[in-house]
């Protein structure tokens, strides 16, 4: 997995990059994906070629005692078989003013 160092973003290790070059059938390759930001920060995922191309957006839902928390990550391809999922900034919705009649 990627290593974390203080003040720097996690990096892909040589082992994970090499895993992306592993052929499963013909010239289809596994993908190495790194998550940046949010609860998945630093996580490295190997997506096997048999599952197809990585999804353009990944949604992570955290369920706990309070309200559910949803984070979305958008894929930024770096090269063949390697990509980064960046945390999508939260959408700010204006608060509804309950004091004004409809």
C-alpha distances in whole Angstrom, upper triangle without the diagonal:
4,6,10,13,16,18,15,13,9,9,7,6,9,8,7,10,12,11,13,16,16,20,21,24,26,24,22,19,15,14,10,11,9,11,14,16,17,16,13,12,8,7,6,9,10,14,16,19,21,21,22,21,18,21,22,21,19,21,20,22,22,25,27,30,31,31,28,25,24,22,22,19,20,19,19,19,18,19,19,16,14,14,14,15,17,19,23,25,27,31,33,36,40,41,44,47,49,52,53,55,54
4,7,10,13,15,12,10,6,5,5,5,9,9,8,10,13,13,14,17,18,22,23,26,28,26,23,20,17,15,11,10,8,10,11,14,16,15,12,10,7,7,7,10,12,15,18,21,23,22,23,21,19,21,21,21,19,21,20,23,23,26,27,31,31,31,28,25,24,21,21,18,19,18,17,17,16,17,19,16,13,13,12,14,15,17,21,23,26,29,32,35,38,40,43,46,48,51,52,54,53
4,7,10,12,10,9,6,6,8,7,11,12,11,13,16,16,18,20,22,25,27,30,31,29,27,23,21,18,15,14,11,12,13,15,17,16,14,11,8,10,10,14,16,19,22,24,27,26,27,25,22,24,25,24,22,24,22,25,24,27,28,31,31,31,29,26,25,22,23,20,22,20,20,20,19,20,22,20,17,16,15,16,17,19,22,24,26,30,32,36,39,40,44,46,48,51,52,55,54
4,7,9,7,7,5,7,10,11,14,15,15,16,19,20,20,23,25,28,30,33,34,32,30,26,23,21,17,15,12,12,11,13,15,14,13,10,7,10,12,15,18,21,24,27,29,28,29,27,24,25,25,24,22,23,21,24,23,26,27,30,30,30,28,25,24,21,22,19,21,20,20,21,20,22,24,22,18,18,15,16,16,17,21,22,24,28,30,34,36,38,41,44,46,48,50,52,52
4,6,6,7,7,9,12,13,16,18,18,19,22,23,23,26,28,31,33,36,37,35,33,29,26,24,20,19,15,15,14,14,17,17,16,13,10,14,15,19,21,25,28,30,33,32,32,30,27,28,28,26,25,26,24,27,26,29,29,32,32,32,30,27,27,24,24,22,23,23,22,23,21,24,26,24,21,20,18,19,18,19,23,23,26,29,31,35,37,39,42,45,47,49,51,53,53
4,6,8,9,12,16,17,20,22,21,22,25,26,26,29,31,34,36,39,40,38,36,32,29,26,23,21,17,17,14,14,16,17,17,13,12,16,18,21,24,27,30,33,36,34,34,32,29,29,29,27,26,27,25,27,26,29,29,31,31,31,29,26,26,23,24,22,24,24,23,25,23,26,29,27,23,22,19,20,19,19,22,22,25,28,30,33,36,37,40,43,45,47,49,51,51
4,7,10,12,16,18,21,23,22,23,26,27,27,29,32,35,37,40,40,38,36,32,30,26,23,21,17,16,13,13,16,17,17,13,13,17,18,22,25,28,31,33,36,34,34,31,28,29,27,26,25,26,24,27,26,29,29,32,31,31,29,26,26,22,23,21,22,23,22,23,22,25,28,27,23,21,18,19,17,18,20,20,23,26,27,31,33,35,38,41,43,45,47,49,49
4,6,9,12,14,18,20,19,19,22,23,23,26,28,31,33,36,37,34,32,28,26,23,19,18,14,14,11,12,15,17,16,12,11,14,16,19,22,25,28,30,33,31,31,28,25,26,25,24,23,24,23,26,26,29,30,32,32,31,29,26,25,22,22,19,20,20,19,20,18,21,24,23,19,18,15,16,15,16,19,20,22,26,28,31,34,36,39,42,44,46,48,50,50
4,6,10,13,16,18,16,16,20,21,20,23,25,28,30,33,34,31,29,25,23,20,16,14,10,10,8,9,13,14,13,9,8,11,13,16,19,21,24,26,29,27,27,24,21,22,21,20,20,21,20,23,23,27,28,31,30,29,27,23,22,19,19,16,17,16,15,17,15,18,21,20,16,14,11,13,12,13,16,17,20,24,26,29,32,34,38,40,43,45,46,49,48
4,7,9,13,14,13,14,17,17,17,20,22,25,27,30,31,28,26,23,20,17,13,12,8,9,8,10,13,14,12,8,6,9,9,13,16,18,21,24,27,25,25,23,20,21,21,20,19,20,19,22,22,26,27,30,30,29,27,24,22,19,19,16,17,16,15,16,15,17,19,18,14,13,11,12,12,14,18,19,22,25,28,31,34,36,39,42,44,47,48,50,50
4,6,9,11,10,10,14,15,15,17,20,23,25,28,28,26,24,20,18,15,11,11,8,10,10,13,16,17,14,11,8,10,9,13,14,17,20,22,25,24,24,21,19,21,21,21,20,22,21,25,25,28,30,33,33,32,30,26,25,21,21,17,18,16,15,15,13,15,17,15,12,12,10,13,14,16,19,21,24,28,30,34,37,39,42,45,47,50,51,53,52
4,7,8,6,7,10,11,11,14,16,19,21,24,25,22,20,17,14,12,8,9,7,10,12,15,18,18,15,13,9,10,8,10,11,14,17,19,22,21,21,19,17,19,19,20,19,22,21,25,25,29,30,34,34,33,30,27,25,22,21,17,18,15,14,14,12,13,14,12,9,10,10,13,14,17,21,23,26,29,32,35,39,40,44,47,49,52,53,55,53
4,5,5,6,9,10,11,13,15,19,21,24,25,22,21,17,15,13,10,11,10,14,15,18,21,20,17,15,12,12,9,12,12,16,17,19,23,22,23,21,19,22,23,23,22,24,24,27,27,31,32,36,36,36,33,30,28,25,24,21,21,19,18,17,15,15,16,14,12,13,13,16,18,21,24,27,29,33,35,39,42,44,47,50,52,55,56,58,57
4,5,5,6,9,10,11,13,17,19,22,23,20,20,16,14,13,11,13,13,17,18,22,24,24,20,19,15,15,12,14,13,16,17,19,22,23,23,21,20,23,24,25,24,27,27,30,31,34,36,39,39,39,36,33,31,28,27,24,23,21,19,18,15,15,15,13,12,14,16,19,21,24,27,30,32,36,39,42,45,47,50,53,55,58,59,61,60
4,6,5,6,9,10,11,15,17,20,21,19,18,15,13,13,10,13,13,17,19,22,24,23,20,19,15,14,11,12,11,14,15,17,20,21,21,20,19,23,24,25,24,26,26,29,29,32,34,38,38,38,35,32,31,28,27,24,24,21,21,19,17,16,16,13,13,15,16,19,22,24,28,30,33,36,39,42,46,47,50,54,55,59,59,61,60
4,5,5,7,9,10,14,15,19,20,18,16,13,10,9,6,9,10,13,16,19,21,21,17,16,13,12,8,9,8,11,12,14,17,17,18,17,16,19,20,21,20,23,22,26,26,30,32,35,36,35,32,29,27,24,23,20,20,17,17,15,14,14,13,11,9,12,13,15,18,21,24,27,30,33,36,39,42,44,47,50,52,55,56,58,56
4,5,5,7,9,13,15,18,19,16,15,11,10,9,6,9,11,15,17,20,23,23,19,18,15,14,10,11,9,12,13,14,18,18,18,16,15,19,20,21,21,24,24,28,29,32,34,38,38,37,34,31,29,26,24,21,20,17,16,14,12,11,11,8,7,10,13,16,18,21,24,27,30,33,36,39,43,45,48,51,53,56,57,59,57
4,5,5,7,11,13,16,17,15,14,11,10,10,9,13,14,18,20,24,26,26,22,21,18,17,13,13,11,13,13,14,17,18,18,18,17,21,23,24,23,27,27,30,31,34,37,40,41,40,36,34,32,29,27,24,23,20,19,17,15,13,12,10,10,14,16,19,22,25,28,31,34,37,40,43,46,48,51,55,57,60,60,62,60
4,5,5,9,11,14,15,14,12,9,7,8,7,11,13,17,20,23,25,24,20,20,17,15,12,11,8,10,10,11,14,15,16,15,15,19,21,22,21,24,24,28,29,32,34,38,38,38,34,32,30,27,25,22,22,19,19,16,16,14,12,9,10,13,16,18,21,24,27,30,33,35,39,42,45,47,50,53,55,58,59,60,59
4,5,8,10,13,14,12,10,6,5,5,6,9,12,16,19,22,24,24,20,20,17,15,12,10,7,8,8,9,13,13,13,12,12,16,18,20,19,23,23,27,28,32,34,38,38,37,33,31,28,26,24,20,20,16,16,13,13,11,9,6,7,11,13,16,19,22,25,28,31,33,37,39,43,45,48,51,53,56,57,58,56
4,6,9,12,12,9,9,6,7,8,9,13,16,19,22,26,28,28,24,24,21,19,15,14,11,12,11,10,14,15,15,14,15,19,21,23,23,26,27,30,32,35,38,42,42,41,37,35,32,29,27,24,23,19,19,15,14,12,9,7,10,13,17,19,23,26,28,32,34,37,40,43,46,49,51,55,57,60,60,62,60
4,6,9,10,9,9,6,6,9,11,14,17,21,24,28,29,28,25,25,22,20,16,14,11,11,9,9,12,14,14,15,16,20,22,24,24,27,27,31,32,35,38,42,42,41,37,35,33,30,28,25,25,21,21,18,17,15,12,10,12,16,19,21,25,28,30,34,36,38,42,44,48,50,53,56,58,61,61,63,61
4,6,7,6,6,5,7,11,13,17,20,23,26,30,31,31,27,27,25,23,19,17,13,12,10,8,10,13,13,14,16,20,22,25,24,28,29,32,34,36,39,43,44,42,39,37,34,32,29,27,26,22,22,19,19,16,13,11,14,17,21,23,26,29,31,35,37,39,43,45,49,51,53,57,59,62,62,63,61
4,7,8,6,7,8,11,14,17,21,24,27,30,31,30,27,28,26,23,19,17,13,12,8,7,8,11,12,14,16,19,22,24,24,27,28,31,33,35,38,42,42,41,37,36,33,31,29,26,26,23,23,20,21,18,15,13,16,19,22,23,27,30,32,35,37,39,43,45,49,51,53,56,58,61,62,62,60
4,6,6,8,10,14,17,20,23,26,30,33,34,33,30,31,29,26,23,20,16,14,11,8,8,12,12,14,17,20,23,25,25,29,30,33,35,37,41,44,45,43,40,38,35,33,31,28,27,24,25,22,22,20,16,14,18,21,24,25,29,32,33,37,39,41,45,46,50,52,54,58,59,63,63,63,61
4,6,9,12,15,18,21,25,28,31,34,36,35,32,33,31,28,24,22,18,16,13,11,11,15,14,15,18,22,24,27,27,31,32,35,38,40,43,47,48,46,42,40,37,35,33,30,28,25,25,22,22,19,15,15,18,21,25,27,30,33,35,38,41,42,46,48,52,54,56,59,61,65,64,65,63
4,6,10,13,16,19,22,25,28,32,34,34,30,30,28,26,22,20,17,15,13,10,12,14,13,13,16,20,22,25,25,29,31,34,36,39,42,46,46,44,41,39,36,33,30,28,26,22,22,18,19,15,12,11,15,18,22,24,27,30,32,36,38,40,43,46,49,52,54,57,59,63,62,63,61
4,7,10,13,16,20,22,26,29,30,30,27,27,26,23,20,17,14,12,9,6,8,11,9,10,13,16,18,21,22,25,27,30,33,35,39,42,43,41,37,35,32,30,27,24,23,19,19,16,17,14,10,9,13,16,19,21,25,27,29,33,35,36,40,42,46,48,50,54,56,59,59,60,57
4,6,10,13,16,19,23,26,28,27,24,24,22,20,16,14,10,9,7,5,9,10,9,9,11,15,17,20,20,24,25,28,31,33,36,40,40,39,35,33,30,28,25,22,21,17,17,14,15,12,9,7,10,13,16,18,22,25,27,30,33,35,38,41,44,47,49,52,54,58,58,59,57
4,7,10,13,16,20,23,24,24,20,21,19,16,13,10,7,6,4,4,8,9,9,9,10,13,16,18,17,21,22,25,27,30,33,37,37,35,32,30,27,25,22,19,19,15,16,13,14,12,10,6,9,11,14,16,20,22,24,28,30,32,36,38,42,44,46,50,52,55,55,56,54
4,6,10,13,16,20,21,21,17,18,16,14,10,8,6,5,6,7,10,10,9,8,7,11,13,15,15,18,19,23,25,28,31,35,35,33,29,27,24,22,19,16,15,12,12,10,11,10,8,4,6,8,10,12,16,19,21,24,27,29,33,35,39,41,43,47,49,52,52,54,52
4,7,10,13,17,19,18,15,15,13,11,7,6,5,6,9,10,14,13,13,11,9,12,14,15,14,18,18,22,23,27,29,33,33,32,28,26,23,20,18,15,15,12,12,10,10,10,9,6,5,6,8,11,14,17,20,23,25,28,31,34,38,40,42,46,48,51,52,53,51
4,7,10,13,15,15,12,12,10,8,6,5,6,7,11,12,15,14,13,11,8,11,12,12,11,14,15,19,20,24,26,30,30,28,25,22,20,17,15,11,11,9,9,9,10,11,11,8,6,5,5,7,10,13,16,19,22,24,28,30,34,36,39,42,44,47,48,49,48
4,7,10,12,13,9,8,7,6,5,6,9,11,14,16,19,17,17,15,12,13,13,13,12,14,14,18,19,23,25,29,28,27,24,21,19,15,14,10,11,9,10,10,11,13,14,11,8,7,5,6,8,11,14,17,20,23,26,29,32,34,37,41,43,46,46,48,47
4,7,9,9,6,5,6,5,6,8,11,13,17,19,21,18,19,16,13,13,13,11,10,12,11,15,16,20,22,25,25,23,20,17,15,12,11,8,9,9,10,12,13,16,17,15,12,9,6,5,6,8,11,14,16,19,23,26,29,31,34,37,39,42,43,45,43
4,7,9,7,5,6,8,10,12,15,17,20,22,25,22,22,19,16,16,15,13,12,13,13,16,17,20,22,25,24,23,21,17,15,12,11,8,10,10,11,13,14,17,19,17,14,11,7,6,5,6,10,12,14,18,21,24,27,29,32,35,37,40,41,43,42
4,7,7,5,8,10,12,15,18,19,23,25,27,24,24,22,18,18,16,14,13,13,12,14,15,18,20,23,21,20,18,14,13,10,10,9,11,13,13,16,17,20,23,21,17,14,11,9,7,5,9,10,12,16,18,21,24,26,29,32,34,37,38,40,39
4,6,6,9,10,14,15,19,20,24,26,28,25,25,23,19,18,17,14,12,11,10,11,11,15,16,19,18,17,14,11,10,7,9,9,12,14,16,19,20,23,25,23,20,17,13,11,9,6,9,10,11,14,17,20,23,24,27,30,32,35,36,38,37
4,6,9,9,13,14,18,19,23,25,27,24,25,23,19,18,18,15,13,11,8,10,9,12,14,17,16,16,13,10,10,8,11,11,14,16,18,21,22,25,26,23,21,18,15,12,12,9,12,13,14,17,19,22,25,26,29,32,33,36,38,40,39
4,6,6,9,10,14,16,19,22,23,21,22,20,16,16,16,14,11,11,8,11,11,14,16,20,19,19,16,13,12,9,10,9,13,14,16,18,19,21,22,20,17,15,12,10,10,9,12,14,15,19,21,24,27,28,31,35,36,39,40,42,41
4,6,9,11,15,17,21,23,25,23,23,21,18,18,17,15,13,14,12,14,14,18,19,22,22,21,19,15,14,11,12,10,13,14,15,17,17,20,22,20,16,14,11,9,9,9,12,14,16,19,22,25,28,29,33,35,37,40,41,44,43
4,6,10,13,16,19,22,24,22,23,21,17,18,18,17,15,16,14,17,17,20,22,25,25,24,22,19,18,15,15,13,15,15,15,16,16,19,20,18,15,13,10,10,11,11,15,17,19,23,25,29,32,33,36,39,41,44,45,47,46
4,7,10,13,16,19,21,19,20,18,15,16,17,16,13,14,13,15,16,19,21,24,24,24,21,18,17,14,14,12,14,14,15,16,16,18,19,16,14,12,10,10,11,12,16,18,20,23,26,29,33,34,37,40,42,45,46,48,47
4,7,10,13,16,18,16,17,16,13,15,16,15,14,16,15,18,18,22,24,27,28,27,24,21,19,17,16,13,15,13,14,14,14,16,16,13,11,10,9,10,12,14,17,20,22,26,29,32,35,37,39,43,44,48,49,50,49
4,6,9,12,14,13,14,13,10,12,14,14,12,14,14,17,18,21,24,28,28,27,24,21,19,17,16,13,14,13,14,14,15,16,15,12,10,10,10,10,13,15,18,21,23,26,29,32,36,37,40,43,45,48,49,50,49
4,6,9,12,11,12,12,10,13,15,16,14,17,17,20,22,24,27,31,31,30,27,25,22,20,19,16,16,14,15,14,15,15,13,10,9,10,12,13,16,18,21,24,26,29,32,35,39,40,43,46,48,51,52,53,51
4,6,8,7,8,8,7,10,13,14,13,16,16,20,22,24,27,31,31,30,26,25,22,20,18,15,15,13,15,13,15,15,13,9,10,11,12,13,17,19,21,24,26,28,32,34,38,40,42,45,47,50,51,52,50
4,5,6,8,9,9,12,16,17,16,19,20,23,25,27,30,34,34,33,29,28,25,23,21,19,19,16,18,16,17,16,13,10,12,14,16,16,20,22,24,28,30,32,35,37,41,43,45,49,50,54,54,55,53
4,5,5,7,9,12,15,17,17,20,22,25,27,30,33,37,37,35,32,30,27,25,23,20,19,16,18,15,17,15,12,9,12,14,17,18,21,24,25,29,31,33,36,38,42,44,46,50,51,55,55,56,54
4,6,9,11,13,17,19,18,21,22,25,27,30,33,36,37,35,32,30,28,26,24,22,21,19,21,18,20,19,16,13,16,17,20,20,24,26,27,31,32,34,38,39,43,45,47,50,52,55,55,56,53
4,7,8,10,14,15,14,17,19,21,24,26,30,33,34,32,28,27,24,22,20,19,18,16,18,17,19,18,16,13,15,15,18,17,21,22,24,27,29,30,34,35,39,41,43,46,48,51,51,52,50
4,7,9,12,14,14,18,20,23,26,28,31,35,35,33,29,28,25,23,20,18,17,14,16,14,17,16,13,11,14,14,16,16,20,22,23,27,28,30,33,35,39,41,42,46,48,51,51,52,49
4,6,9,12,13,16,19,22,25,28,31,35,34,32,28,26,23,21,18,15,14,11,13,11,14,13,11,9,11,11,13,14,17,19,20,24,26,27,31,33,36,39,41,44,46,49,49,50,48
4,6,9,9,13,15,18,21,24,28,31,31,29,25,23,20,17,14,12,11,8,10,9,12,13,11,9,10,9,10,10,14,16,17,20,22,24,28,30,33,35,38,41,43,46,46,47,45
4,5,7,10,13,16,19,22,26,29,29,26,22,20,17,15,12,10,9,7,11,11,14,15,14,13,13,11,11,10,13,14,14,18,20,21,25,26,30,32,34,38,40,43,43,44,41
4,7,10,13,17,20,23,27,30,29,26,22,20,16,14,10,8,6,5,8,9,13,15,15,14,13,10,10,9,11,12,12,16,17,18,22,24,28,30,32,36,38,41,41,42,40
4,7,10,13,16,20,23,26,25,22,19,16,13,10,7,6,5,6,10,12,15,17,18,16,15,12,11,8,9,10,9,13,14,15,19,21,25,27,29,33,35,38,38,39,37
4,7,10,13,16,20,23,22,20,16,14,10,8,6,5,7,8,12,14,17,19,19,17,16,13,11,8,10,9,10,14,14,16,20,22,25,27,29,33,34,38,38,39,37
4,6,10,13,16,20,19,16,12,10,7,6,5,6,9,11,15,17,20,22,23,21,19,16,14,11,11,10,10,13,13,14,18,19,23,24,26,30,31,35,35,36,35
4,7,10,13,17,16,14,10,8,6,5,6,8,11,14,17,19,22,24,24,22,20,17,15,12,12,10,11,14,13,15,18,20,24,25,27,30,31,35,36,37,36
4,6,10,13,13,10,7,6,5,6,9,11,15,17,21,23,26,28,28,26,24,21,19,15,16,13,14,15,14,16,18,19,23,23,25,28,29,33,34,35,34
4,7,10,10,9,6,5,6,8,11,14,17,20,23,25,28,30,31,28,26,23,21,17,17,14,16,17,15,17,19,20,24,23,26,29,29,33,34,35,35
4,7,8,7,5,7,9,12,15,17,21,23,27,29,31,34,34,31,29,27,24,21,21,18,19,20,18,19,21,22,24,24,26,28,29,32,34,35,34
4,5,7,7,9,12,14,18,20,24,26,29,32,34,36,37,34,32,30,27,24,23,20,21,22,19,21,22,23,25,24,26,29,29,32,34,35,35
4,7,8,11,14,17,21,24,27,30,33,35,38,40,41,38,36,33,31,27,27,23,24,24,21,23,23,24,26,24,25,28,27,30,33,34,34
4,7,9,12,15,19,22,26,29,31,34,37,39,40,38,35,33,30,26,25,22,22,21,18,20,20,20,22,20,22,24,24,27,29,30,30
4,6,10,13,16,20,23,26,29,32,35,37,38,36,34,31,28,24,23,20,19,19,16,17,17,17,19,18,19,22,22,25,27,28,28
4,7,10,13,17,20,23,26,29,31,34,35,32,30,27,25,21,20,17,17,17,14,15,17,17,20,19,21,24,24,28,29,30,29
4,7,10,13,17,20,23,26,28,31,32,30,28,24,21,18,17,13,13,13,11,13,14,16,19,18,21,24,25,28,29,31,30
4,7,10,13,17,20,23,25,28,29,27,25,21,19,15,14,11,11,11,9,11,14,15,18,19,21,24,26,29,30,31,30
4,7,10,13,16,19,22,25,26,24,21,18,15,11,10,7,7,9,8,11,14,16,19,20,23,26,28,31,32,34,32
4,7,10,13,16,19,22,23,21,19,15,13,9,8,6,5,8,9,11,14,16,20,22,24,28,30,33,33,35,33
4,7,10,13,15,18,19,18,15,12,9,5,5,4,5,9,11,13,17,19,23,25,28,31,33,36,36,38,36
4,7,10,13,16,17,16,14,10,8,5,5,7,6,10,12,14,18,20,24,26,29,32,35,38,38,39,37
4,6,9,12,13,12,10,7,6,4,7,9,10,14,16,18,22,24,28,30,33,36,38,41,41,43,41
4,6,9,11,11,9,6,5,6,7,11,11,15,18,20,23,26,29,32,35,38,40,43,43,45,43
4,6,8,8,6,4,6,8,11,14,15,18,22,23,27,29,33,36,38,42,44,47,47,48,46
4,7,8,6,5,7,10,12,16,17,20,24,26,29,32,35,38,41,44,47,49,49,51,49
4,6,5,7,10,13,16,19,21,24,27,29,32,35,39,41,44,47,50,53,53,54,52
4,6,8,12,15,18,21,23,26,29,31,34,37,40,43,46,49,51,54,54,56,54
4,7,11,13,16,20,22,25,28,30,34,36,40,42,45,48,50,53,53,55,53
4,7,10,13,17,19,22,25,28,31,34,37,40,42,46,48,51,51,53,51
4,7,10,13,15,18,21,24,27,30,34,36,39,42,44,47,48,49,47
4,6,10,12,15,18,21,24,27,31,33,36,39,41,44,45,46,45
4,7,9,12,15,18,21,24,27,30,32,36,38,41,41,43,42
4,6,9,12,15,18,21,25,27,30,33,35,38,39,41,39
4,6,9,12,15,18,22,23,27,30,32,35,36,37,36
4,6,9,12,15,19,21,24,27,29,32,33,34,33
4,7,9,13,16,18,21,24,27,30,30,32,31
4,6,9,13,15,18,21,23,26,27,29,28
4,6,10,12,15,18,21,24,24,26,25
4,7,9,12,15,18,21,21,23,22
4,6,9,12,15,18,18,20,19
4,6,9,12,14,14,17,16
4,6,9,12,12,15,15
4,6,9,9,11,11
4,6,6,9,10
4,6,7,9
4,7,9
4,6
4
